[in-house]
Structure formats: structure tokens, C-alpha cells
Amino acid sequence: MTPVDQMKDVAKPDAAWSPGASESLYRVGAWGGGYFGVNDRGRAVARCAGTDVELDAIVEGLVARGLETPVLLRFSDILDARLRELRDAFDGAIAENEYQGAYRGVYPIKVNQQRHLVEEVSSFGRQLGFGLEVGSKPELLAALSLTPGGDDQLIVCNGFKDQRYVELVMHAQRLGRTIVPVVENSMELGEILRAADRHGVRPRIGVRVKIGSSGTGRWKDSVGARSKFGLTTGELLASVEMLRERGMLDCLKLLHCHVGSQVQDIRTIKDAIGELSQVYVELSRLGAPMGMIDVGGGLGVDYRGDQADAESSMNYSLREFASDVVYRVGEVCTRAGVSHPSIITECGRAMVAYSSVLVFDVVGSNQRAERAGDACDPADIQGDEPAPIRDLREALRMIGPGRLVESCHDAKKAIGDAVSGFRMGYLSLEQRGEAERLFWETMRRARDERDRLGLESEELSDLDETLADVYFANLSVFQSLPDAWAIGQVFPVMPIHRLGERPTKQAIFGDITCDSDGRLDRFVGEGGLRSTLPVHALDKNPYRIGVFLVGAYQETLGDLHNLFGDAHAVHLRVEDGAWTIEQIVRGDTCGEVLAYLQHDSEQMLSTISRDCERAVRLGRISAADAGGLIRDIERELGGYTYLAGRDG
């Protein structure tokens, strides 16, 4: 019997449940990429430098150091290993296909601009021949400051460019940097050439072309004729002529396209790379032997572990991606008699997503299934009950083989009638309460009977979601997991401890913001997505949940809903078989998030202090009380925006 089969009756704990069963249940092997697992102690582990480190032990160590959850764990070893995996995949494809060009990856800073992470990517990447990609003036400034002496590191400059952006590029080239401004629209080439004249340099220039191949997935419209960036064929040809007229066609060094982000279908990549390669050989025929072809991003992350052509998934592997890119470019160039160019990728999501795990505590729950079990006897008629309550008792009495769907339908109709009757004044509050207890008991018994019989019914499939507990998560989805809210991104979610115990409940997670959209209710599951997550019953001890593969985009896209700020971030590395802290980046304090919105902490304290003195004069509080209140406010202004621990 599989772990999923064993989960059908979640009300009966199974002493034989094992950590391996939890690893299968949460499908860690499918989405973990070999970087995460479950050990024999029932703890989720990160696999770093040949060592398994327990996530819960790390969090306990951080709590001892005064850092509460939520906390973002960044694993430098996983980042390093992932970059090497990308390098190895392309090196292998180059050797297998006898490709004559080189491979040079660049990391797009927009994916995660946090300084410590970009520093690590730049440091690791330099050893592997990787550079950086920027899309704005601030990102270019960051790249220049984070790569001192990195003359051999490629910097690709995308995004809209004004005169000052282009001036920075020219300064960087004069400093010796290998930097390529990519022409995104027809006006930029003239700006680049004028700046080159002013500075007396012959710039390396790239052009982005709009390809006609169709996109796929959520970002499919970022490819093709309607895409935001890139030159049309006519604009590309006009740019070639402009460069030829100025005797600068040899400055055209790079051809670029955007395949899309999180491309889920490998056929899209094959078609796009084939078309881009054909443009490359045509430009070579026109006298521009560029030497570099930038295939952009697109390499996905299989958040679901399905290896499917579906959102939050992908139907190919990293090695297949590398092999197809190298083969397509090589095949087109060889056929045309054109030298093989260096291949550039901008696969930022695939580079950094695996390296970060968000951990939060559950601070309470709303337990529907527990409320449902309040000794509801269908025969316990109390006097002349209203019809909806009698109907609910009958629906509960009918629960049994062959009548589950009918009972659920009748119960849903009756509870609707009960609510309407209460609204009209025909039912008392006590009677409405009795109706709700009968309804929840009917749903619970129907679910248990469905699971006992092993029924697979679409009509009964919503019972788990209907009866799911709401576990309250000490985090803001809007701040720490904005893609889960904004675009329905699915991230792997699981407890990081108690994995040797069988989960006995189904739950969704509600965050601590005042917005009903602040929730996690789509989870990785067997055969697709689940609307609930198997979890353990809460007790007096902390219950910690990990959200995995969150290293890409989540940190810089977060907002300040309810003024919940950045979570703590901790950079970790394994040395001599043990985890060690490299860097702690403390999350926002209450005073800091208030300051973001122009609230001055000193002014706030002054105003509240005057109000305290007024209350003392009026005899409402004592002077000691006033002092205590001010001290509490000062402490909170300097404290974490999230809920304190149980002993906090």
C-alpha cells in the first residue's frame, strides 16, 4: 500500500508510519532535485557538500540566537552545486555534440537582487566562467560594485536604456569590463553609437530579436511579435546597415532573444533556438560574425515534480535542455558553414530557486473536523424541530454504502435552508448551532465512509477541502511568497519535523495578514495538485513548516501588506560535516517598515509621550504605567514585525 493510499483514513494514526512514507507522501524526491530529503529521525534535511543538515535543528539554533520565524534559509552549498550542475550539463552537451564553441552563463540580477546572494553567485560563477545580466541602471551599478577586477566576467545589459545608462556602459568598458549593451528597440542603437563616439571606444553591441516562435505557459506572450522587447526583422536589418555605414559592423558581437520564463514544454525551446540560430547565420552572411548567441532564460524549475507540460512544472530535465540548445545551435551553424558561437544563457530561476527555504511556525488553527464531532445523534430530536434540522438528522442517519453522495447533497441543501430560516427569523441561534453541528458531522462521517470503502468519486472529492483545518502561519504570503498569491505559483510545502509520525489532519494555511487572499491552498500531491496538505495535530511544541524552492523572485517582489516586512535571512554553509552561519540579515523592524512609508519613530514617540503625560495629569494612569507604556513602544519599534514565539 502506497503512502497516499494509507492517507485515505487520516483519523486513525498508524504506528507503522515511517520517515520514508512521509518522503513519498510529500514527494520530496520528485521536486527536491537531490538537494532535500527526510532522514531516519523524521526531519527534513538539506543535502549540502555531502552532509545532511536538519532544517529544524538550524531553526532551533537560530531561535537560541534570538531569531524567530519566519526565517529564510539560504544554502550556499546548494547554490554552488546548482551552478556546477548547470555548467556540467552544458559541458557534457558540448562534448557529446562535438560543439566547437564555448558556454558562458550569466545570472540575471532581477531574479533575486539581494546583495549577499548576488555576491555568492558572482564569486562561485566566476570560477565557472559565469557573468551577470542587468536590466536597469541600479542593477548595472550593483553588478559593477560586486565584480571588482572581474574583467573576464561577461556583463549583459538588457532593459530600456537612456543616455545615462549607456554612459555607465561606456565607463565600464573603459575600465576593462567585458560588457555588452543589448539593443532592445530601434532608438537605442543611435544612443549607444553617440556615446561610443564621445568616449572614443568601440563597444561590444548586442541586439535582441523578436522571434516568431510561440511561447508556452504563463509567460507565453513575452515571445513573438507582440513581445515587449526586441527588434523586428526590418529593424534588425536597418541596425545592420547603420553599423555598416559607420564601419562598425564588427562591433555587433551578440544576438539575443527571449524564449520566456519557466517554459514548461521543451518543444517551445527547440523551436525558438532553431529560429534564433537561423537569424544568427543570416547575420553572419551579412558580414556580422558576432561570436555570441544569447538564448535568454526559460529553463524551468519543476516545483511540482511532475515532469509535465503544466504550470509550475516542466516536461524536460536540465541535461535535456542543455543538449537541445547545443545541438540546435550547432546543427544550424554547421549546415550554413558558420563557426559555432559561444552560447550564453540567462537561466536565473534555475540557478537560485533551490538554494532557499522559507520556514514558519504555525501559531494556531481553526479545526472544523474537531467541531464536527460533538456527539451528534441523528435520533436525538428535541421537540418540534424546524424542517432543516430534521432533514439534517435524516441525512446523517442515511450515511452508508451507496448513499454517500445523496446524503451530502441533502445535507448541503438543508444547511442552506437553515441559514435562510435563521436570516428570516424562523430559527433561533441555538437551532442554527444545532444545524451546523449536524452538517459538519454528516460531512465528517461521509468522508470517513468514503475512505473506508476506498471510493474514488468526483462528487465526494471536495470533502477533504470542506473539512480541512485552517492552520495559521506566522508569515505574510504577500511579503514572502508573492507569486503564490499573484500568479498562483505552486511551491512545495511540508512539515520539517515529526515526519516519523503519520499526519492525521488535512489543512490549508492562512497567514497573519488581514486579507483573505493571504493563504496557501494549492499543494504538491500525487497525480497533480492537492487543495489540502496532510499535517500533524498541534500540541504545545512549535510546529514548523517549510516552503521550498523560493530562491527566485520572491524576496524582491514582496510588499508591505499590513506592514509585515522582510523576514530574517540566514546564509549557511557546511564545514567539516556541520552547518555554520556565514551571514545573518535581520528582517525589518516595526520602526523600519513605518519609516518606509514616511512615519517618523521619534515623532510617534513624542506624540504618544505627550498623550501619556496628559493621562497622568487626569489620573487615568500612574507615572510608572506611563513609563512602562513608552518602554513597550520603544521595544516594539525595534522589534520584528511578525508574531513573537510562545514564550516571547
KAKA-V629313 format. One record per backbone hydrogen bond with DSSP energy under -0.5 kcal/mol. NH is the residue of the N-H (numbers start at 1). CO is the residue of the C=O. Records with the same first field share a line. If there is no record, write none. Layout:
NH=CO ; CO
//
This chain:
6=2
7=3
8=5
9=6
10=8
12=9
13=11
15=13
17=14
22=18
23=19
24=20
25=21
26=22
27=24
28=23
30=27
31=27
32=28
35=32
37=45
39=43
42=39
44=496
45=37
46=53
47=35
48=46 ; 51
51=48
53=46 ; 51
55=44
58=54
59=55
60=56
61=57
62=58
63=59
64=60
65=61
66=63
67=62
68=66
70=359
71=359
72=568
73=71 ; 357
74=72 ; 570
75=73 ; 355
76=74 ; 572
77=572
79=75
80=76
81=77
82=78
83=79
84=80
85=81
86=82
87=83
88=84
89=85
90=86
91=87
92=88
93=89
94=90
95=91
96=92
97=93
98=95
99=94
104=343
106=345
107=131
108=106
109=107 ; 133
111=108
112=109
118=114
119=115
120=116
121=117
122=118
123=119
124=120
125=121
126=122
127=123 ; 124
128=124 ; 125
129=125 ; 126
130=125
131=105
132=154
133=107
134=156
140=136
141=137
142=138
143=139
144=140
145=141
146=142
147=143 ; 144
150=147
151=149
153=150
154=152
155=178
156=132
157=180
158=134 ; 156
166=162
167=163
168=164
169=165
170=166
171=167
172=168
173=169
174=170
175=171
176=173
177=172
178=153
179=177
180=155
181=204
182=157
183=181 ; 206
184=182
188=185
189=185
191=187
192=188
193=189
194=190
195=191
196=192
197=193
198=194
199=195
200=196
201=196
203=201
204=179
205=203 ; 251
206=181
207=254
208=183
209=256
210=231
211=209
220=217
222=219
223=220
227=224
230=184
231=208
236=232
237=233
238=234
239=235
240=236
241=237
242=238
243=239
244=240
245=241
246=242
247=244
248=243
249=243
251=248
252=249
253=205 ; 251
254=205
255=292
256=207
257=294
259=257
263=298
268=265
269=265
270=266
271=267
272=268
273=269
274=270
275=271
276=272
277=273
278=274
279=275
280=276
281=277
282=278
283=279
284=280
285=281
286=282
287=284
288=283
290=288
292=253
293=342
294=255
295=293 ; 344
303=301 ; 312
304=312
310=308
313=310
315=264
321=317
322=318
323=319
324=320
325=321
326=322
327=323
328=324
329=325
330=326
331=327
332=328
333=329
334=330
335=331
336=332
337=333 ; 334
338=333
342=291
343=102
344=293 ; 342
345=104
346=296
348=346
351=347
352=348
353=349
355=352
356=353
357=73
358=547
359=71 ; 357
360=545
362=543
363=361 ; 472
364=472
366=470
367=365
368=366
369=467
371=367
372=368
373=369 ; 370
374=371
375=373
377=375
378=376
380=377
381=379
383=381
385=383
389=386
390=386
391=387
392=388
393=389
394=390
395=391
396=392
397=393
398=394
399=396
403=400
407=403
408=404
409=405
410=406
411=407
412=408
413=409
414=410
415=411
416=412
417=413
418=414
419=415
420=416
421=417
422=418
423=419
424=420
425=421 ; 422
426=421
427=421
432=428
433=429
434=430
435=431
436=432
437=433
438=434
439=435
440=436
441=437
442=438
443=439
444=440
445=441
446=442
447=443
448=444
449=445
450=446
451=447
452=448
453=449
454=450
455=450
457=455
460=457
461=457 ; 458
463=460
466=462
467=463
468=464 ; 465
469=506
470=366
471=469 ; 508
472=364 ; 470
473=471 ; 510
474=361
475=473
477=475
480=476
481=477
484=481
485=481
486=482
487=483
489=483
491=489
494=546
496=544
499=42
501=498
504=535
505=535
507=533
508=469
509=520
510=471
511=518
512=475
518=515
519=517
520=509
521=519
523=530
525=528
528=525
530=523
533=507
535=505
539=541
544=542
545=360
546=494
547=358
548=492 ; 546
549=356
550=356
551=353
553=111 ; 551
554=552
557=553
558=554
559=478
563=560
564=561
565=563
568=70
569=585
570=72
571=583
572=74 ; 570
573=580
575=573 ; 578
578=575
580=573
582=571 ; 580
583=571
585=569 ; 583
586=584
588=566
590=636 ; 639
591=637
593=589
594=590
595=591
596=592
597=593 ; 594
598=595
599=594
600=598
601=599
604=600
605=601
606=602
607=603
608=604
609=605
610=606
611=607
612=608
613=609
614=610
615=611
616=612
617=613
618=614
619=616
620=615
621=615
626=622
627=623
628=624
629=625
630=626
631=627
632=628
633=629
634=630
635=631
636=632
637=633
638=634
639=636
641=588
648=645
//
